[in-house]
Amino acid sequence: MPKIKICGLKRLEDIYAVNEYKPDYIGFVFAGKKRCISPELAYELKQNLDKSIKAVGVFVNAEVEFILKLVESGAIDAIQLHGDEDNEYIKELRSKTSAPIIKAVRVKSAEDILVSENIQCDYLLLDTYADNAYGGTGETFDWNIIPKISKPFFLAGGLTSENIAIATKVNPYCLDISSGVETDGFKDKTKIEKAIKIVRSV
């Protein structure tokens, strides 16, 4: 059974909802506009998060020191890199923190995934490619092109209650859902409950 991550939490009521249904991970976004939150808010939300749930910070080409401050403050437990960060960048991060590192791959072909196995991260995150965005498109990609890889991966991009059961069949380590559990741009407790129950029943 894959793990599940609810990404893009912004409000205390989002925290209360996940505390009730207990996904394995939640995501705080520190990039873009739509779901971006401040370090101060992330820290406040994390203080109210159930201790069994790991908080992942999502970054796009951020300064290493900015990430480290969030890890050191306890606001996040893991680091998700969603930009153009390379192995040198990851090496620098690794020299300064033991927090797990997830590297997003914007997938156009199976080759993109195979090449990404050389990235010195703990997990990959396979997301839908878009010319003008680093993720958060709400669109799926063709999961049939995912090759056998040794590195555990998160699967993201357009996941909803309607397709999440099918997504489990490609053997992801974790299913990463964001817009699929929202209504009018805000996390929806009922949709969170439904998605988690589907994954846990597979």
PEDA-V231827 format. One line per field, one symbol per residue. psi: psi as a letter, one per 30 degrees, with the letter a starting at -180 (. if undefined). burial: # if it has 16 or more other C-alpha atoms within 10 Angstrom, else .. Layout:
BEGIN
psi->???
burial->???
END
This chain:
BEGIN
psi->kllkkjlhkflefeeeeeeefilellkkkhlaeegklleeeeeeeeffkkffkkkkkkkjhlkeeeeeeeeefgelflkjjgbgkaeeeeeeeefflgkkkkkkkjkfleeeeeefffkhlekljjlkkkeglgagfgklljfffjlklfkkkkkljgklfffeeefffghlekkjkdffhlkhgkkjeeeeeeeeeeeff.
burial->.#########...######..##########...###.#..##.##..#...########.#....##.##...#########.#....#..#.....#.#######.....#..#..###.#######....#####.##.#..#.....##########..##.##..############...####.###.##..#...
END
